[in-house]
Amino acid sequence: MSDPTFPTPEEAGWTRPATIGRDRFQVGDLVALDGRPGDWELMAYTPKPGRWQVEPAQSGERDRDEVHMSELRRLADAPQVRRGDLVLQNYPEQQWAGEVGAVYRLGRWVAETTRQTPGGRSWVSLEDVERLVVVTREQMKAAMCVEVQEGVHRGHIVQAVVSRHAGKFRVRCECDPGLDICRTGRQTEWCGNLASALELWEWHTSNKSDA
């Protein structure tokens, strides 16, 4: 089925209604349609007043259709992420943000996300949307990652972007690549600022005699 690129409503000369049932619909919303089973994703506005392009919210091949806005119904359990969002898993150790693709149900809402490392390696994951947090590119750029070295020790200090540790720092050294540095036990020692993280690094390099 052909998939032409449609103009925005304004380009098509259509004034977009301000609200629909007191709620605004947006491209990427997951909705129900009157008289049709399953979940549907809003893909684009069309040049025709009040009409949307929709696709079934499922994996694999999806046929696009066109419906009137009066057929759209909110889903009570619609996910908090949508196509095009930048997301992190809600764990403080996460560094690589992913871009959301298709969102659909597999017993629960899941999202196909594509991640890419600075080195250019990319991979696609299927993730539970309940574990995802929407972030911005500005947040990701602002998060600090500082390389540190002292003698034979090489490591980095990384700032968390999400979770209750957002903004705090953890320290890691290549001499113990599977764990973050901490003074006691095996739990990550979260530092409130870069200065305290550097102090933890100095403590590590001064006390790690078996490196």
Secondary structure, DSSP 8 states (H G I E B T S, - for coil): --------TTTTT----S-BTTB---TT-EEEETTEEEEEEEEEE-SSTTEEEEEESSSS----EEEEGGGEEE-TT--S--TT-EEEESSTT----EEEEEEEESSSEEEEEEEE-TTS-EEEEEEEGGGEEEE-HHHHHHS-EEEEEETTEEEEEEE--SSTTTT-EEEEETTSTTSB--SSSSS---BSSHHHHHHHHHHHHHH-TT-
